[in-house]
Amino acid sequence: MSDWRTPPEYLFILPKLRILLMGSYRDGFKDRLESMRDHLIQKKMMNCRLATDFDKPRRMPDEPIESYNLRKSEYWVTHADVFFFVFFDGTDNSSVAIELKTTLSQIPESAWRTILAYQENVPSLVAGLGRRYSPEISMIPFSNDVDLKRQAVGNIVRLLGRFYFTVYNRPIGEWEYSSVI
């Protein structure tokens, strides 16, 4: 019986993989997303970003911050390799649900590179989208942030083989400045 392992050449592309992490920014949950982003960066996923990490596109005068953050997410999703959606229990996840629905419906063949993480009480729209795109979409039920971070790393590494030939020649660096904007 042989065990499976991620080939070392696949791990080489981790710093080049563009991961967009999306979740609620309300009620201190943005801090949890930033902690997850920082954890993934420590695991050599240097290009894991929240929409708020980017300078572009610019905020319009009098644009509400919530609208601006959603617009930024919708913009950067077109430049991401992996779409990582986190639905935390105990907060309003409606903007995340909109981002998930927009991504799955507007980006052809995005389901296989979508990771959907959720705690208890996942909204019915999210559960329905997960079932619609199953088994392509990666579903991560988690009980706490440590569990989420552990499963996140494994699910992202699992996708590396499908990204290898797309990403291996890409230069390492900030994707905001290497993307055509």
PyMOL commands that set and color helices and strands:
alter all, ss='L'
color gray80, all
select helices_A, chain A and resi 8-11+14-16+26-42+51-53+65-79+94-106+111-113+124-132+145-167+175-178
alter helices_A, ss='H'
color red, helices_A
select strands_A, chain A and resi 19-22+48-49+82-87+114-118+138-141
alter strands_A, ss='S'
color yellow, strands_A
deselect
rebuild
show_as cartoon
